[in-house]
Amino acid sequence: NLKQPHCAPFIFLRLIQFPPPPLKGGITVTMEDLKCLDAGKYLNDVIIDFYLKYLIQNASAAISERSHIFSSFFYKQLTRRDNASEGGSSDSCQRQRRHQRVKTWTRHVDIFNKDFLFVPVNQEAHWYLVVICFPGLDEPQLEDWVGAAQEPDETKECKSSNDPAETLESLDPSVSMDAETGRAFRKSVWGYTAAIRHCLVFCFLYRYLQSEWEVRRGSSRDFGPDQLKSSHCQVPLQDNSSDCGLYLLQYVECFLKDPVVHFDLPLQLRKWFSRQVVRQKRDEIRNLILNLYRCLPGFEYDVRQRAIFRSHAPKLERIENAILILMILISQVKKSFQENSYFLKPMCS
């Protein structure tokens, strides 16, 4: 009976909650989620949301205050099919109904005061990222920015003079751009072309922003393609069918570390990071989760033993993590038998 705690599969064993209590909005990571980090596996929504929360919480205050990251469930909830009981088929009714589903998701944040909105999207078992830049601006502005590749006294344009105030950018690890025609194309065959799929995503987000503006600001504003310029960014691409989630996370990580300041579309970010960085990402996230587990109250660990493992990293660190996972399972088995000790009692004659 799976309803009994002692019979629950140990793969569902809870490892960590991040951010930990008493902070709200914590993501619970289980042993099952950890298995998604094995080579060749697709990252699930838990790992995506966990690492995105970790990134925004560890970003500099100047960047985190300017950014908002939506849950991986946001776009799915926004675009789910209407129930039969939901009435009204006009475009306006549908737009308002979709917004109603996710209205409370931003009740504590005004997204139009943010510079960057990150929207993870999963379609047809494929992860990609949409970044909405400057959603609250009416017209281009100039601002001083000190980035990693510029001198402190140097002034740069935050927007290209030919572009609208806002941009909506798609970072898809499976889509490239033809330099001559400007058309997006996909390196592998899918049910929809990339251009059609992204166009639909942009359309849903245009309408969401319009409804959110009406609720937040109490006035009407058009967020169509003429006002919110869309583009497919030229970014590092995956070379397999399973690493799309890792690329999504790396896009966000790079953006938060050094935000884009030039917005000549399409953005030229092909050399943003190397493929080797993504190849190490699975081990990096796994180590992060297990290190957070080690920091939990009551966890007993030999610090000297850890120092020895660290001195022979990274191969021995993987062995150490494997041992730790085994220790977690063994301790859970012991706890289960202690809580249900009647299994160990001899039957009366």
C-alpha positions in Angstrom: 0.0 0.0 0.0 1.8 3.1 -1.2 -0.3 5.3 1.1 1.7 3.8 4.0 4.9 5.9 4.7 7.0 2.9 5.3 6.2 1.5 1.9 6.8 4.6 -0.1 9.5 4.2 -2.7 12.8 5.6 -1.4 13.4 7.5 -4.7 10.8 10.0 -3.4 12.9 10.7 -0.3 13.1 14.4 0.3 16.6 15.8 0.3 16.4 19.5 0.6 14.0 22.5 0.4 15.4 25.6 -1.2 15.2 28.3 -0.1 14.8 26.7 3.4 12.1 27.7 5.9 11.1 30.2 7.1 11.5 31.6 3.6 8.5 31.1 1.4 8.3 29.5 -2.0 10.8 26.7 -1.3 11.4 24.0 -3.9 11.6 20.4 -2.5 14.2 18.3 -4.2 13.9 14.5 -3.9 16.1 11.5 -4.8 14.0 11.1 -7.9 14.7 14.6 -9.0 18.4 14.0 -8.4 18.3 11.1 -10.9 17.4 13.7 -13.6 21.0 14.9 -13.4 22.3 11.5 -14.7 23.9 11.7 -18.2 21.4 11.6 -21.0 18.4 12.4 -18.8 16.0 15.3 -19.3 15.9 17.9 -16.5 12.5 18.0 -14.8 10.7 21.1 -13.6 11.9 20.7 -10.0 15.6 20.9 -11.0 14.9 23.8 -13.3 13.0 25.8 -10.6 15.5 24.9 -7.9 18.5 26.1 -9.8 16.7 29.3 -11.1 15.9 30.2 -7.5 19.4 29.5 -6.4 20.8 31.7 -9.2 18.5 34.7 -8.5 19.1 34.4 -4.7 22.9 34.4 -5.2 23.0 37.1 -7.9 24.2 40.6 -6.9 21.6 42.8 -5.3 21.8 45.2 -8.2 20.9 42.5 -10.7 18.4 40.5 -8.6 16.3 43.6 -7.8 16.0 44.3 -11.5 15.0 40.8 -12.5 12.1 38.4 -12.0 12.1 34.7 -12.8 8.8 33.0 -13.4 8.1 29.4 -12.3 8.5 26.7 -14.9 4.7 26.1 -14.4 3.8 29.7 -15.3 3.6 29.3 -19.0 1.9 26.0 -18.8 -0.8 27.4 -16.5 -1.2 30.5 -18.7 -1.8 28.5 -21.9 -3.7 25.4 -20.7 -6.9 24.6 -22.5 -10.1 26.1 -21.3 -12.5 23.9 -19.3 -15.9 23.2 -20.8 -17.5 25.3 -18.0 -15.4 28.4 -18.8 -17.6 30.6 -21.0 -16.8 33.4 -23.4 -15.0 32.7 -26.7 -14.0 36.3 -27.7 -10.4 37.2 -27.8 -10.8 39.6 -24.9 -12.6 37.0 -22.7 -9.9 34.4 -23.4 -7.1 36.9 -22.6 -8.7 37.9 -19.3 -9.4 34.3 -18.4 -5.9 33.2 -19.0 -4.6 36.1 -17.0 -6.9 35.2 -14.2 -5.2 31.8 -13.9 -1.9 33.3 -13.0 -2.9 36.7 -11.6 -1.8 35.7 -8.0 1.6 34.6 -9.2 2.8 38.2 -9.3 0.8 39.6 -6.4 3.9 40.5 -4.5 5.9 42.0 -7.5 5.2 44.6 -10.1 6.9 43.1 -13.2 6.8 46.5 -14.9 9.3 47.9 -12.4 11.7 45.1 -13.5 14.2 45.3 -16.3 14.3 41.6 -17.1 11.6 38.9 -16.9 12.7 35.3 -17.4 10.1 32.9 -18.6 11.1 29.2 -18.9 9.0 27.3 -21.4 8.6 23.6 -22.0 6.9 22.4 -25.2 7.1 18.9 -26.7 9.6 17.8 -24.0 11.9 20.7 -25.0 13.1 23.5 -22.7 13.9 27.0 -23.9 13.9 30.5 -22.4 12.1 33.8 -23.2 13.5 37.0 -21.8 11.3 40.1 -21.7 13.5 43.2 -21.4 12.2 46.6 -20.0 8.5 45.7 -20.1 7.6 49.0 -18.4 9.4 51.4 -20.7 7.5 53.6 -23.2 10.5 54.7 -25.2 14.3 54.0 -25.4 16.5 55.4 -22.6 20.2 55.9 -22.0 21.8 54.8 -18.8 25.3 54.5 -17.4 26.3 50.8 -17.0 29.5 49.4 -15.6 29.9 45.9 -17.1 32.6 43.3 -17.1 33.9 44.4 -20.5 33.8 48.2 -20.1 35.5 51.0 -18.2 33.7 52.6 -15.2 33.4 56.0 -16.9 32.2 54.7 -20.2 28.6 55.4 -21.2 26.7 52.9 -23.3 23.3 52.8 -24.8 20.9 50.5 -23.1 18.8 50.3 -26.2 19.5 50.6 -29.9 18.0 53.8 -31.3 16.1 51.8 -34.0 14.4 49.5 -31.6 11.2 49.8 -29.5 11.6 50.4 -25.8 11.0 46.8 -24.9 12.3 43.5 -26.4 11.1 40.0 -26.1 13.9 37.5 -26.8 13.8 33.7 -27.4 16.9 31.7 -26.3 16.3 28.3 -27.7 19.2 25.8 -27.5 17.9 23.9 -30.6 17.3 26.9 -32.9 19.8 28.8 -35.0 19.4 31.8 -37.2 20.2 32.2 -40.9 22.6 35.2 -41.0 21.5 36.3 -44.5 17.7 35.8 -44.4 17.2 36.4 -40.6 14.9 33.3 -40.5 15.0 30.9 -37.7 15.6 27.2 -38.5 15.8 24.1 -36.4 18.7 21.7 -36.5 16.4 18.7 -35.9 12.9 18.0 -37.1 10.0 18.7 -34.7 6.2 18.8 -35.0 6.1 22.5 -35.4 8.6 24.8 -37.0 10.5 26.9 -34.6 9.2 30.2 -36.1 5.5 29.2 -35.7 6.1 27.8 -32.2 7.9 30.9 -31.0 5.3 33.2 -32.6 2.6 31.5 -30.6 4.6 31.9 -27.4 5.2 35.6 -28.0 1.5 36.1 -28.7 0.5 34.5 -25.4 3.0 36.7 -23.6 1.9 39.9 -25.4 -1.6 39.3 -24.2 -0.5 38.4 -20.6 1.4 41.7 -20.4 -1.5 43.6 -21.7 -3.9 42.1 -19.0 -1.3 42.5 -16.2 -0.8 46.2 -17.2 -4.6 46.7 -17.0 -4.8 45.2 -13.5 -1.6 46.8 -12.2 -1.9 50.3 -13.7 -5.6 50.6 -14.3 -5.2 51.7 -17.9 -4.9 50.2 -21.4 -1.6 49.6 -23.2 -0.8 47.7 -26.4 1.9 45.1 -26.1 1.8 43.9 -29.7 4.9 43.1 -31.9 5.2 46.7 -33.0 5.6 47.8 -29.4 7.5 44.8 -28.1 10.0 43.7 -30.6 10.7 40.0 -30.7 13.8 38.2 -31.8 15.6 34.8 -31.8 19.0 35.3 -30.1 22.0 33.6 -31.6 23.3 31.6 -28.6 25.4 28.4 -28.0 23.3 25.4 -29.2 23.0 21.9 -27.8 24.5 19.0 -29.7 22.2 16.3 -28.4 18.5 15.8 -27.5 18.7 15.9 -23.7 20.7 19.0 -22.6 18.1 21.7 -23.4 17.3 22.3 -19.8 21.0 22.7 -19.0 21.4 25.3 -21.7 18.3 27.2 -20.4 19.9 27.3 -16.9 23.3 28.4 -18.3 21.6 31.2 -20.4 20.0 32.6 -17.2 23.3 32.2 -15.2 25.3 34.1 -17.8 22.6 36.8 -18.1 22.5 37.4 -14.4 26.3 37.5 -14.1 26.7 40.0 -16.9 23.4 41.4 -18.3 23.2 42.4 -21.9 23.5 46.1 -22.5 23.5 46.3 -26.3 20.2 45.4 -27.9 20.9 45.3 -31.7 18.7 42.5 -32.8 19.2 39.6 -33.1 21.6 39.5 -30.1 24.9 37.9 -31.0 25.8 35.7 -28.1 27.3 32.6 -29.8 30.4 32.8 -27.7 28.6 33.4 -24.5 30.0 30.2 -23.0 31.7 27.0 -24.1 30.1 23.6 -24.6 32.3 22.3 -21.9 30.7 24.5 -19.3 27.3 22.8 -20.0 28.9 19.4 -19.9 30.0 20.0 -16.4 26.6 21.4 -15.3 25.0 18.1 -14.3 27.8 17.4 -11.8 27.8 21.0 -10.6 24.1 21.0 -9.8 24.2 17.5 -8.2 27.2 18.6 -6.0 25.3 21.8 -5.0 22.2 19.8 -3.9 24.2 17.3 -1.9 26.3 20.1 -0.3 23.1 21.8 0.8 21.9 18.4 2.2 25.2 18.2 4.2 24.5 21.6 5.7 21.1 20.4 7.1 20.8 20.3 11.0 21.6 16.9 12.4 23.7 15.7 9.5 26.8 13.9 10.8 29.8 14.1 8.6 33.5 13.6 9.1 35.1 17.0 8.1 38.6 15.4 7.8 37.2 12.8 5.4 35.7 15.5 3.3 39.0 17.3 3.2 40.7 14.2 1.9 38.0 13.8 -0.8 38.3 17.5 -1.8 42.1 17.1 -2.2 41.5 14.5 -4.9 38.5 16.1 -6.6 36.7 15.8 -8.9 36.6 12.1 -9.5 36.7 11.1 -5.8 34.1 13.8 -5.1 31.7 11.8 -7.4 32.5 8.7 -5.4 31.9 10.6 -2.2 28.5 11.8 -3.5 27.6 8.2 -4.5 28.5 7.1 -1.0 26.4 9.9 0.5 23.4 8.9 -1.5 23.8 5.3 -0.3 24.1 6.6 3.3 20.9 8.5 2.9 19.0 5.5 1.6 20.4 3.3 4.4 19.4 5.8 7.1 15.9 6.1 5.6 15.5 2.3 5.7 16.6 2.2 9.4 14.2 5.0 10.2 11.4 3.2 8.4 11.9 0.0 10.4 12.2 1.9 13.7 8.9 3.7 13.0 7.2 0.4 12.0 9.0 -2.0 14.4 6.0 -4.4 14.5 7.4 -5.9 11.3 10.4 -7.1 13.4 8.3 -8.7 16.2 7.9 -12.5 16.2 4.4 -13.7 15.6 2.7 -15.2 18.7 2.2 -18.9 18.7 
